[in-house]
Amino acid sequence: MAKIPNALLRLAWTGQLREKTCQHLNQATEVEARSDGCEECVQLRERWVHLRMCMICGHVGCCSSSKHEHAYQHFKETGHPLIKPYDQSGMDWIWCYEDEALLTPR
């Protein structure tokens, strides 16, 4: 699958073409995914649309297009603001919930 330009995603998600600054990138670590699917959806026997991995602790949760939005719920419960796509071809970005910023990995 072709890589989707982050500028187009940023425009769709935030209404901005230019990348915003993020004060939380220093919190990102090299972590391993804690599971191969949304941890909470697996327990609930639910399905998800796409997966997001927390860049601070490795939690894998379902995206905001999924019924339960477990990646966002993880942020609300832990304060871990940084996620990236997990096991999703063509996607290479970082989202900061706190700053509402779509970032390009460096």
Biopython code that builds the backbone (N, CA, C, O; Angstrom):
import numpy as np
from Bio.PDB.StructureBuilder import StructureBuilder

atoms = [
    (1, "MET", "N", (0.838, -1.184, 0.000)),
    (1, "MET", "CA", (0.000, 0.000, 0.000)),
    (1, "MET", "C", (0.883, 1.248, 0.000)),
    (1, "MET", "O", (1.906, 1.288, 0.684)),
    (2, "ALA", "N", (0.495, 2.246, -0.753)),
    (2, "ALA", "CA", (1.255, 3.492, -0.814)),
    (2, "ALA", "C", (1.124, 4.259, 0.492)),
    (2, "ALA", "O", (0.095, 4.207, 1.166)),
    (3, "LYS", "N", (2.170, 4.957, 0.825)),
    (3, "LYS", "CA", (2.183, 5.765, 2.034)),
    (3, "LYS", "C", (1.296, 6.990, 1.839)),
    (3, "LYS", "O", (1.420, 7.680, 0.828)),
    (4, "ILE", "N", (0.412, 7.269, 2.778)),
    (4, "ILE", "CA", (-0.459, 8.434, 2.710)),
    (4, "ILE", "C", (0.320, 9.632, 3.254)),
    (4, "ILE", "O", (0.856, 9.566, 4.360)),
    (5, "PRO", "N", (0.390, 10.726, 2.490)),
    (5, "PRO", "CA", (1.130, 11.897, 2.967)),
    (5, "PRO", "C", (0.545, 12.442, 4.270)),
    (5, "PRO", "O", (-0.664, 12.649, 4.381)),
    (6, "ASN", "N", (1.411, 12.669, 5.248)),
    (6, "ASN", "CA", (0.962, 13.165, 6.543)),
    (6, "ASN", "C", (0.301, 14.530, 6.443)),
    (6, "ASN", "O", (-0.592, 14.842, 7.231)),
    (7, "ALA", "N", (0.723, 15.346, 5.490)),
    (7, "ALA", "CA", (0.109, 16.668, 5.324)),
    (7, "ALA", "C", (-1.375, 16.544, 4.997)),
    (7, "ALA", "O", (-2.173, 17.354, 5.469)),
    (8, "LEU", "N", (-1.760, 15.555, 4.203)),
    (8, "LEU", "CA", (-3.182, 15.359, 3.879)),
    (8, "LEU", "C", (-3.962, 14.878, 5.096)),
    (8, "LEU", "O", (-5.083, 15.327, 5.338)),
    (9, "LEU", "N", (-3.371, 13.967, 5.859)),
    (9, "LEU", "CA", (-4.030, 13.527, 7.096)),
    (9, "LEU", "C", (-4.168, 14.690, 8.079)),
    (9, "LEU", "O", (-5.213, 14.868, 8.705)),
    (10, "ARG", "N", (-3.101, 15.478, 8.204)),
    (10, "ARG", "CA", (-3.123, 16.617, 9.125)),
    (10, "ARG", "C", (-4.227, 17.587, 8.731)),
    (10, "ARG", "O", (-4.949, 18.089, 9.593)),
    (11, "LEU", "N", (-4.364, 17.853, 7.439)),
    (11, "LEU", "CA", (-5.408, 18.760, 6.960)),
    (11, "LEU", "C", (-6.784, 18.203, 7.295)),
    (11, "LEU", "O", (-7.655, 18.943, 7.753)),
    (12, "ALA", "N", (-6.989, 16.913, 7.073)),
    (12, "ALA", "CA", (-8.288, 16.292, 7.357)),
    (12, "ALA", "C", (-8.590, 16.267, 8.852)),
    (12, "ALA", "O", (-9.729, 16.503, 9.257)),
    (13, "TRP", "N", (-7.591, 15.986, 9.668)),
    (13, "TRP", "CA", (-7.815, 15.804, 11.111)),
    (13, "TRP", "C", (-7.798, 17.103, 11.907)),
    (13, "TRP", "O", (-8.518, 17.239, 12.897)),
    (14, "THR", "N", (-6.965, 18.071, 11.469)),
    (14, "THR", "CA", (-6.806, 19.282, 12.272)),
    (14, "THR", "C", (-7.161, 20.550, 11.517)),
    (14, "THR", "O", (-7.280, 21.616, 12.120)),
    (15, "GLY", "N", (-7.335, 20.448, 10.189)),
    (15, "GLY", "CA", (-7.621, 21.622, 9.389)),
    (15, "GLY", "C", (-6.369, 22.424, 9.055)),
    (15, "GLY", "O", (-6.465, 23.521, 8.504)),
    (16, "GLN", "N", (-5.183, 21.882, 9.387)),
    (16, "GLN", "CA", (-3.927, 22.584, 9.140)),
    (16, "GLN", "C", (-3.000, 21.735, 8.292)),
    (16, "GLN", "O", (-2.911, 20.522, 8.485)),
    (17, "LEU", "N", (-2.314, 22.366, 7.359)),
    (17, "LEU", "CA", (-1.311, 21.659, 6.561)),
    (17, "LEU", "C", (0.026, 21.589, 7.288)),
    (17, "LEU", "O", (0.738, 20.588, 7.199)),
    (18, "ARG", "N", (0.359, 22.647, 8.003)),
    (18, "ARG", "CA", (1.656, 22.718, 8.672)),
    (18, "ARG", "C", (1.643, 21.954, 9.989)),
    (18, "ARG", "O", (0.638, 21.913, 10.698)),
    (19, "GLU", "N", (2.771, 21.361, 10.289)),
    (19, "GLU", "CA", (2.923, 20.602, 11.531)),
    (19, "GLU", "C", (3.016, 21.551, 12.724)),
    (19, "GLU", "O", (3.779, 22.516, 12.700)),
    (20, "LYS", "N", (2.236, 21.268, 13.766)),
    (20, "LYS", "CA", (2.312, 22.028, 15.007)),
    (20, "LYS", "C", (3.474, 21.502, 15.844)),
    (20, "LYS", "O", (3.962, 20.393, 15.630)),
    (21, "THR", "N", (3.895, 22.302, 16.778)),
    (21, "THR", "CA", (4.921, 21.831, 17.699)),
    (21, "THR", "C", (4.272, 20.979, 18.784)),
    (21, "THR", "O", (3.093, 21.135, 19.102)),
    (22, "CYS", "N", (5.056, 20.096, 19.331)),
    (22, "CYS", "CA", (4.576, 19.208, 20.388)),
    (22, "CYS", "C", (5.589, 19.230, 21.523)),
    (22, "CYS", "O", (6.789, 19.072, 21.299)),
    (23, "GLN", "N", (5.105, 19.423, 22.725)),
    (23, "GLN", "CA", (5.964, 19.500, 23.900)),
    (23, "GLN", "C", (6.175, 18.139, 24.563)),
    (23, "GLN", "O", (6.793, 18.059, 25.625)),
    (24, "HIS", "N", (5.668, 17.070, 23.947)),
    (24, "HIS", "CA", (5.668, 15.763, 24.608)),
    (24, "HIS", "C", (6.552, 14.717, 23.950)),
    (24, "HIS", "O", (6.670, 13.604, 24.463)),
    (25, "LEU", "N", (7.173, 15.048, 22.828)),
    (25, "LEU", "CA", (7.971, 14.053, 22.117)),
    (25, "LEU", "C", (9.099, 13.474, 22.969)),
    (25, "LEU", "O", (9.534, 12.346, 22.737)),
    (26, "ASN", "N", (9.571, 14.232, 23.944)),
    (26, "ASN", "CA", (10.630, 13.724, 24.815)),
    (26, "ASN", "C", (10.148, 12.576, 25.703)),
    (26, "ASN", "O", (10.965, 11.890, 26.317)),
    (27, "GLN", "N", (8.839, 12.359, 25.777)),
    (27, "GLN", "CA", (8.287, 11.253, 26.572)),
    (27, "GLN", "C", (8.283, 9.928, 25.804)),
    (27, "GLN", "O", (8.149, 8.862, 26.405)),
    (28, "ALA", "N", (8.429, 9.993, 24.488)),
    (28, "ALA", "CA", (8.391, 8.778, 23.661)),
    (28, "ALA", "C", (9.594, 7.895, 23.966)),
    (28, "ALA", "O", (10.707, 8.384, 24.157)),
    (29, "THR", "N", (9.355, 6.595, 24.009)),
    (29, "THR", "CA", (10.421, 5.629, 24.255)),
    (29, "THR", "C", (10.336, 4.522, 23.210)),
    (29, "THR", "O", (9.333, 4.393, 22.508)),
    (30, "GLU", "N", (11.379, 3.741, 23.118)),
    (30, "GLU", "CA", (11.373, 2.563, 22.245)),
    (30, "GLU", "C", (10.704, 1.435, 23.019)),
    (30, "GLU", "O", (11.350, 0.763, 23.823)),
    (31, "VAL", "N", (9.429, 1.229, 22.783)),
    (31, "VAL", "CA", (8.688, 0.204, 23.512)),
    (31, "VAL", "C", (8.185, -0.867, 22.553)),
    (31, "VAL", "O", (7.998, -0.619, 21.362)),
    (32, "GLU", "N", (7.975, -2.033, 23.084)),
    (32, "GLU", "CA", (7.370, -3.138, 22.343)),
    (32, "GLU", "C", (5.864, -3.104, 22.594)),
    (32, "GLU", "O", (5.415, -2.735, 23.679)),
    (33, "ALA", "N", (5.101, -3.486, 21.596)),
    (33, "ALA", "CA", (3.648, -3.587, 21.764)),
    (33, "ALA", "C", (3.336, -4.649, 22.808)),
    (33, "ALA", "O", (3.934, -5.725, 22.808)),
    (34, "ARG", "N", (2.399, -4.342, 23.696)),
    (34, "ARG", "CA", (2.032, -5.279, 24.761)),
    (34, "ARG", "C", (1.111, -6.383, 24.260)),
    (34, "ARG", "O", (0.940, -7.397, 24.937)),
    (35, "SER", "N", (0.515, -6.201, 23.082)),
    (35, "SER", "CA", (-0.386, -7.221, 22.535)),
    (35, "SER", "C", (-0.452, -7.064, 21.020)),
    (35, "SER", "O", (0.082, -6.104, 20.465)),
    (36, "ASP", "N", (-1.107, -8.009, 20.359)),
    (36, "ASP", "CA", (-1.281, -7.951, 18.906)),
    (36, "ASP", "C", (-2.639, -7.390, 18.508)),
    (36, "ASP", "O", (-2.939, -7.286, 17.318)),
    (37, "GLY", "N", (-3.456, -7.030, 19.476)),
    (37, "GLY", "CA", (-4.778, -6.479, 19.220)),
    (37, "GLY", "C", (-5.145, -5.517, 20.329)),
    (37, "GLY", "O", (-4.390, -5.357, 21.288)),
    (38, "CYS", "N", (-6.286, -4.880, 20.212)),
    (38, "CYS", "CA", (-6.747, -3.966, 21.253)),
    (38, "CYS", "C", (-6.962, -4.770, 22.534)),
    (38, "CYS", "O", (-7.795, -5.675, 22.581)),
    (39, "GLU", "N", (-6.209, -4.431, 23.556)),
    (39, "GLU", "CA", (-6.248, -5.192, 24.804)),
    (39, "GLU", "C", (-7.662, -5.275, 25.388)),
    (39, "GLU", "O", (-8.106, -6.342, 25.815)),
    (40, "GLU", "N", (-8.356, -4.145, 25.401)),
    (40, "GLU", "CA", (-9.698, -4.110, 25.993)),
    (40, "GLU", "C", (-10.738, -4.770, 25.098)),
    (40, "GLU", "O", (-11.618, -5.473, 25.594)),
    (41, "CYS", "N", (-10.653, -4.554, 23.781)),
    (41, "CYS", "CA", (-11.613, -5.175, 22.856)),
    (41, "CYS", "C", (-11.500, -6.696, 22.886)),
    (41, "CYS", "O", (-12.510, -7.394, 22.787)),
    (42, "VAL", "N", (-10.289, -7.211, 23.019)),
    (42, "VAL", "CA", (-10.115, -8.662, 23.108)),
    (42, "VAL", "C", (-10.876, -9.192, 24.316)),
    (42, "VAL", "O", (-11.556, -10.214, 24.216)),
    (43, "GLN", "N", (-10.772, -8.516, 25.455)),
    (43, "GLN", "CA", (-11.493, -8.936, 26.661)),
    (43, "GLN", "C", (-13.005, -8.838, 26.479)),
    (43, "GLN", "O", (-13.754, -9.673, 26.986)),
    (44, "LEU", "N", (-13.450, -7.810, 25.750)),
    (44, "LEU", "CA", (-14.886, -7.600, 25.525)),
    (44, "LEU", "C", (-15.425, -8.410, 24.350)),
    (44, "LEU", "O", (-16.633, -8.439, 24.110)),
    (45, "ARG", "N", (-14.528, -9.065, 23.622)),
    (45, "ARG", "CA", (-14.880, -9.789, 22.394)),
    (45, "ARG", "C", (-15.533, -8.870, 21.372)),
    (45, "ARG", "O", (-16.529, -9.212, 20.735)),
    (46, "GLU", "N", (-14.935, -7.690, 21.239)),
    (46, "GLU", "CA", (-15.389, -6.669, 20.285)),
    (46, "GLU", "C", (-14.400, -6.584, 19.133)),
    (46, "GLU", "O", (-13.290, -7.108, 19.220)),
    (47, "ARG", "N", (-14.800, -5.929, 18.063)),
    (47, "ARG", "CA", (-13.935, -5.699, 16.908)),
    (47, "ARG", "C", (-13.467, -4.250, 16.912)),
    (47, "ARG", "O", (-14.049, -3.391, 17.576)),
    (48, "TRP", "N", (-12.417, -4.003, 16.165)),
    (48, "TRP", "CA", (-11.888, -2.649, 16.048)),
    (48, "TRP", "C", (-11.646, -2.323, 14.581)),
    (48, "TRP", "O", (-11.611, -3.214, 13.732)),
    (49, "VAL", "N", (-11.478, -1.024, 14.293)),
    (49, "VAL", "CA", (-11.216, -0.571, 12.937)),
    (49, "VAL", "C", (-9.702, -0.595, 12.680)),
    (49, "VAL", "O", (-9.237, -1.294, 11.780)),
    (50, "HIS", "N", (-8.938, 0.166, 13.466)),
    (50, "HIS", "CA", (-7.485, 0.216, 13.376)),
    (50, "HIS", "C", (-6.918, 0.227, 14.784)),
    (50, "HIS", "O", (-7.630, 0.495, 15.752)),
    (51, "LEU", "N", (-5.634, -0.064, 14.887)),
    (51, "LEU", "CA", (-4.969, -0.109, 16.186)),
    (51, "LEU", "C", (-3.954, 1.019, 16.313)),
    (51, "LEU", "O", (-3.338, 1.442, 15.334)),
    (52, "ARG", "N", (-3.797, 1.497, 17.551)),
    (52, "ARG", "CA", (-2.817, 2.529, 17.885)),
    (52, "ARG", "C", (-1.997, 2.031, 19.070)),
    (52, "ARG", "O", (-2.524, 1.413, 19.995)),
    (53, "MET", "N", (-0.688, 2.314, 19.021)),
    (53, "MET", "CA", (0.180, 1.902, 20.116)),
    (53, "MET", "C", (0.684, 3.127, 20.875)),
    (53, "MET", "O", (1.144, 4.097, 20.273)),
    (54, "CYS", "N", (0.595, 3.069, 22.182)),
    (54, "CYS", "CA", (1.123, 4.117, 23.047)),
    (54, "CYS", "C", (2.644, 4.090, 22.956)),
    (54, "CYS", "O", (3.265, 3.039, 23.116)),
    (55, "MET", "N", (3.230, 5.237, 22.702)),
    (55, "MET", "CA", (4.678, 5.322, 22.547)),
    (55, "MET", "C", (5.409, 5.462, 23.883)),
    (55, "MET", "O", (6.630, 5.615, 23.923)),
    (56, "ILE", "N", (4.656, 5.408, 24.958)),
    (56, "ILE", "CA", (5.264, 5.512, 26.282)),
    (56, "ILE", "C", (5.298, 4.164, 26.986)),
    (56, "ILE", "O", (6.288, 3.822, 27.632)),
    (57, "CYS", "N", (4.205, 3.389, 26.861)),
    (57, "CYS", "CA", (4.164, 2.113, 27.592)),
    (57, "CYS", "C", (3.896, 0.891, 26.707)),
    (57, "CYS", "O", (3.992, -0.237, 27.191)),
    (58, "GLY", "N", (3.563, 1.083, 25.423)),
    (58, "GLY", "CA", (3.321, -0.040, 24.528)),
    (58, "GLY", "C", (1.892, -0.559, 24.523)),
    (58, "GLY", "O", (1.613, -1.557, 23.860)),
    (59, "HIS", "N", (0.974, 0.089, 25.245)),
    (59, "HIS", "CA", (-0.438, -0.312, 25.222)),
    (59, "HIS", "C", (-0.959, -0.257, 23.791)),
    (59, "HIS", "O", (-0.688, 0.706, 23.074)),
    (60, "VAL", "N", (-1.693, -1.261, 23.370)),
    (60, "VAL", "CA", (-2.316, -1.273, 22.055)),
    (60, "VAL", "C", (-3.821, -1.132, 22.254)),
    (60, "VAL", "O", (-4.445, -1.932, 22.950)),
    (61, "GLY", "N", (-4.395, -0.099, 21.632)),
    (61, "GLY", "CA", (-5.826, 0.159, 21.745)),
    (61, "GLY", "C", (-6.417, 0.478, 20.392)),
    (61, "GLY", "O", (-5.699, 0.778, 19.437)),
    (62, "CYS", "N", (-7.731, 0.410, 20.320)),
    (62, "CYS", "CA", (-8.422, 0.698, 19.064)),
    (62, "CYS", "C", (-8.501, 2.204, 18.831)),
    (62, "CYS", "O", (-8.489, 2.995, 19.774)),
    (63, "CYS", "N", (-8.581, 2.581, 17.562)),
    (63, "CYS", "CA", (-8.560, 3.986, 17.156)),
    (63, "CYS", "C", (-9.895, 4.685, 17.453)),
    (63, "CYS", "O", (-10.861, 4.062, 17.893)),
    (64, "SER", "N", (-9.912, 5.978, 17.200)),
    (64, "SER", "CA", (-11.114, 6.774, 17.454)),
    (64, "SER", "C", (-12.250, 6.489, 16.485)),
    (64, "SER", "O", (-13.370, 6.948, 16.706)),
    (65, "SER", "N", (-11.989, 5.739, 15.411)),
    (65, "SER", "CA", (-13.059, 5.312, 14.512)),
    (65, "SER", "C", (-13.710, 4.019, 14.996)),
    (65, "SER", "O", (-14.715, 3.581, 14.437)),
    (66, "SER", "N", (-13.148, 3.418, 16.015)),
    (66, "SER", "CA", (-13.690, 2.182, 16.584)),
    (66, "SER", "C", (-14.733, 2.507, 17.643)),
    (66, "SER", "O", (-14.772, 3.617, 18.174)),
    (67, "LYS", "N", (-15.568, 1.539, 17.939)),
    (67, "LYS", "CA", (-16.697, 1.728, 18.856)),
    (67, "LYS", "C", (-16.278, 2.257, 20.233)),
    (67, "LYS", "O", (-16.922, 3.159, 20.767)),
    (68, "HIS", "N", (-15.217, 1.711, 20.803)),
    (68, "HIS", "CA", (-14.861, 2.038, 22.188)),
    (68, "HIS", "C", (-13.711, 3.034, 22.341)),
    (68, "HIS", "O", (-13.483, 3.535, 23.443)),
    (69, "GLU", "N", (-12.985, 3.331, 21.268)),
    (69, "GLU", "CA", (-11.896, 4.311, 21.306)),
    (69, "GLU", "C", (-10.925, 4.040, 22.457)),
    (69, "GLU", "O", (-10.607, 4.950, 23.223)),
    (70, "HIS", "N", (-10.454, 2.808, 22.584)),
    (70, "HIS", "CA", (-9.616, 2.446, 23.723)),
    (70, "HIS", "C", (-8.258, 3.141, 23.747)),
    (70, "HIS", "O", (-7.709, 3.351, 24.829)),
    (71, "ALA", "N", (-7.697, 3.506, 22.595)),
    (71, "ALA", "CA", (-6.431, 4.251, 22.601)),
    (71, "ALA", "C", (-6.643, 5.608, 23.273)),
    (71, "ALA", "O", (-5.818, 6.042, 24.077)),
    (72, "TYR", "N", (-7.744, 6.272, 22.941)),
    (72, "TYR", "CA", (-8.047, 7.564, 23.558)),
    (72, "TYR", "C", (-8.366, 7.392, 25.045)),
    (72, "TYR", "O", (-7.948, 8.205, 25.870)),
    (73, "GLN", "N", (-9.094, 6.351, 25.380)),
    (73, "GLN", "CA", (-9.395, 6.086, 26.788)),
    (73, "GLN", "C", (-8.113, 5.853, 27.587)),
    (73, "GLN", "O", (-8.006, 6.278, 28.738)),
    (74, "HIS", "N", (-7.143, 5.177, 26.971)),
    (74, "HIS", "CA", (-5.852, 4.956, 27.621)),
    (74, "HIS", "C", (-5.184, 6.296, 27.927)),
    (74, "HIS", "O", (-4.642, 6.487, 29.016)),
    (75, "PHE", "N", (-5.224, 7.224, 26.967)),
    (75, "PHE", "CA", (-4.681, 8.562, 27.190)),
    (75, "PHE", "C", (-5.389, 9.237, 28.364)),
    (75, "PHE", "O", (-4.734, 9.794, 29.244)),
    (76, "LYS", "N", (-6.712, 9.190, 28.382)),
    (76, "LYS", "CA", (-7.483, 9.846, 29.447)),
    (76, "LYS", "C", (-7.148, 9.255, 30.823)),
    (76, "LYS", "O", (-7.099, 9.985, 31.812)),
    (77, "GLU", "N", (-6.921, 7.950, 30.889)),
    (77, "GLU", "CA", (-6.639, 7.286, 32.170)),
    (77, "GLU", "C", (-5.192, 7.454, 32.625)),
    (77, "GLU", "O", (-4.932, 7.540, 33.825)),
    (78, "THR", "N", (-4.246, 7.504, 31.683)),
    (78, "THR", "CA", (-2.831, 7.496, 32.050)),
    (78, "THR", "C", (-2.122, 8.824, 31.815)),
    (78, "THR", "O", (-1.095, 9.099, 32.436)),
    (79, "GLY", "N", (-2.668, 9.650, 30.919)),
    (79, "GLY", "CA", (-1.986, 10.881, 30.545)),
    (79, "GLY", "C", (-0.893, 10.669, 29.514)),
    (79, "GLY", "O", (-0.153, 11.603, 29.207)),
    (80, "HIS", "N", (-0.774, 9.458, 28.971)),
    (80, "HIS", "CA", (0.218, 9.176, 27.927)),
    (80, "HIS", "C", (-0.300, 9.754, 26.615)),
    (80, "HIS", "O", (-1.237, 9.197, 26.043)),
    (81, "PRO", "N", (0.278, 10.858, 26.112)),
    (81, "PRO", "CA", (-0.321, 11.562, 24.973)),
    (81, "PRO", "C", (0.070, 11.075, 23.586)),
    (81, "PRO", "O", (-0.581, 11.458, 22.614)),
    (82, "LEU", "N", (1.104, 10.248, 23.448)),
    (82, "LEU", "CA", (1.633, 9.928, 22.124)),
    (82, "LEU", "C", (1.256, 8.533, 21.658)),
    (82, "LEU", "O", (1.467, 7.546, 22.363)),
    (83, "ILE", "N", (0.690, 8.466, 20.444)),
    (83, "ILE", "CA", (0.365, 7.177, 19.829)),
    (83, "ILE", "C", (0.899, 7.149, 18.414)),
    (83, "ILE", "O", (1.209, 8.184, 17.823)),
    (84, "LYS", "N", (1.000, 5.940, 17.882)),
    (84, "LYS", "CA", (1.338, 5.766, 16.477)),
    (84, "LYS", "C", (0.535, 4.587, 15.953)),
    (84, "LYS", "O", (0.059, 3.766, 16.737)),
    (85, "PRO", "N", (0.377, 4.491, 14.625)),
    (85, "PRO", "CA", (-0.347, 3.355, 14.065)),
    (85, "PRO", "C", (0.366, 2.050, 14.424)),
    (85, "PRO", "O", (1.595, 1.978, 14.447)),
    (86, "TYR", "N", (-0.426, 1.043, 14.697)),
    (86, "TYR", "CA", (0.135, -0.267, 14.975)),
    (86, "TYR", "C", (-0.349, -1.229, 13.909)),
    (86, "TYR", "O", (-1.552, -1.415, 13.726)),
    (87, "ASP", "N", (0.594, -1.841, 13.207)),
    (87, "ASP", "CA", (0.288, -2.864, 12.208)),
    (87, "ASP", "C", (-0.686, -2.346, 11.141)),
    (87, "ASP", "O", (-1.661, -3.013, 10.796)),
    (88, "GLN", "N", (-0.398, -1.141, 10.628)),
    (88, "GLN", "CA", (-1.252, -0.530, 9.617)),
    (88, "GLN", "C", (-0.380, -0.051, 8.462)),
    (88, "GLN", "O", (0.322, 0.953, 8.583)),
    (89, "SER", "N", (-0.422, -0.750, 7.376)),
    (89, "SER", "CA", (0.404, -0.461, 6.204)),
    (89, "SER", "C", (0.126, 0.937, 5.658)),
    (89, "SER", "O", (-1.023, 1.372, 5.595)),
    (90, "GLY", "N", (1.192, 1.633, 5.264)),
    (90, "GLY", "CA", (1.054, 2.934, 4.641)),
    (90, "GLY", "C", (0.935, 4.092, 5.614)),
    (90, "GLY", "O", (0.799, 5.238, 5.184)),
    (91, "MET", "N", (0.982, 3.829, 6.905)),
    (91, "MET", "CA", (0.840, 4.882, 7.906)),
    (91, "MET", "C", (2.133, 5.022, 8.701)),
    (91, "MET", "O", (2.644, 4.047, 9.254)),
    (92, "ASP", "N", (2.656, 6.248, 8.752)),
    (92, "ASP", "CA", (3.866, 6.529, 9.507)),
    (92, "ASP", "C", (3.745, 7.927, 10.105)),
    (92, "ASP", "O", (4.218, 8.904, 9.525)),
    (93, "TRP", "N", (3.113, 8.010, 11.258)),
    (93, "TRP", "CA", (2.897, 9.279, 11.914)),
    (93, "TRP", "C", (2.827, 9.080, 13.415)),
    (93, "TRP", "O", (2.757, 7.954, 13.908)),
    (94, "ILE", "N", (2.847, 10.181, 14.126)),
    (94, "ILE", "CA", (2.662, 10.208, 15.581)),
    (94, "ILE", "C", (1.543, 11.201, 15.848)),
    (94, "ILE", "O", (1.511, 12.283, 15.260)),
    (95, "TRP", "N", (0.628, 10.835, 16.732)),
    (95, "TRP", "CA", (-0.437, 11.758, 17.137)),
    (95, "TRP", "C", (-0.230, 12.096, 18.603)),
    (95, "TRP", "O", (-0.013, 11.209, 19.429)),
    (96, "CYS", "N", (-0.298, 13.385, 18.922)),
    (96, "CYS", "CA", (-0.252, 13.834, 20.310)),
    (96, "CYS", "C", (-1.647, 14.297, 20.698)),
    (96, "CYS", "O", (-2.149, 15.298, 20.187)),
    (97, "TYR", "N", (-2.268, 13.548, 21.613)),
    (97, "TYR", "CA", (-3.614, 13.921, 22.070)),
    (97, "TYR", "C", (-3.597, 15.272, 22.774)),
    (97, "TYR", "O", (-4.509, 16.080, 22.596)),
    (98, "GLU", "N", (-2.573, 15.515, 23.565)),
    (98, "GLU", "CA", (-2.502, 16.737, 24.363)),
    (98, "GLU", "C", (-2.442, 17.984, 23.480)),
    (98, "GLU", "O", (-3.159, 18.955, 23.721)),
    (99, "ASP", "N", (-1.590, 17.955, 22.465)),
    (99, "ASP", "CA", (-1.418, 19.108, 21.588)),
    (99, "ASP", "C", (-2.293, 19.051, 20.337)),
    (99, "ASP", "O", (-2.294, 19.988, 19.539)),
    (100, "GLU", "N", (-3.041, 17.950, 20.162)),
    (100, "GLU", "CA", (-3.842, 17.732, 18.962)),
    (100, "GLU", "C", (-2.990, 17.983, 17.719)),
    (100, "GLU", "O", (-3.355, 18.756, 16.833)),
    (101, "ALA", "N", (-1.837, 17.302, 17.684)),
    (101, "ALA", "CA", (-0.869, 17.511, 16.616)),
    (101, "ALA", "C", (-0.533, 16.194, 15.938)),
    (101, "ALA", "O", (-0.256, 15.195, 16.601)),
    (102, "LEU", "N", (-0.561, 16.202, 14.608)),
    (102, "LEU", "CA", (-0.113, 15.065, 13.819)),
    (102, "LEU", "C", (1.326, 15.343, 13.418)),
    (102, "LEU", "O", (1.606, 16.325, 12.730)),
    (103, "LEU", "N", (2.240, 14.480, 13.847)),
    (103, "LEU", "CA", (3.662, 14.692, 13.675)),
    (103, "LEU", "C", (4.272, 13.646, 12.750)),
    (103, "LEU", "O", (3.781, 12.521, 12.654)),
    (104, "THR", "N", (5.322, 14.023, 12.086)),
    (104, "THR", "CA", (6.069, 13.117, 11.240)),
    (104, "THR", "C", (7.249, 12.594, 12.052)),
    (104, "THR", "O", (8.021, 13.390, 12.588)),
    (105, "PRO", "N", (7.408, 11.275, 12.157)),
    (105, "PRO", "CA", (8.559, 10.742, 12.901)),
    (105, "PRO", "C", (9.865, 11.227, 12.288)),
    (105, "PRO", "O", (9.974, 11.355, 11.069)),
    (106, "ARG", "N", (10.827, 11.489, 13.110)),
    (106, "ARG", "CA", (12.134, 11.981, 12.631)),
    (106, "ARG", "C", (13.169, 10.900, 12.774)),
    (106, "ARG", "O", (14.332, 11.108, 12.429)),
]
sb = StructureBuilder()
sb.init_structure("model")
sb.init_model(0)
sb.init_chain("A")
sb.init_seg("    ")
for serial, (resi, resn, name, xyz) in enumerate(atoms, 1):
    if name == "N":
        sb.init_residue(resn, " ", resi, " ")
    sb.init_atom(name, np.array(xyz, "f"), 0.0, 1.0, " ", f" {name:<3s}", serial, name[0])
structure = sb.get_structure()
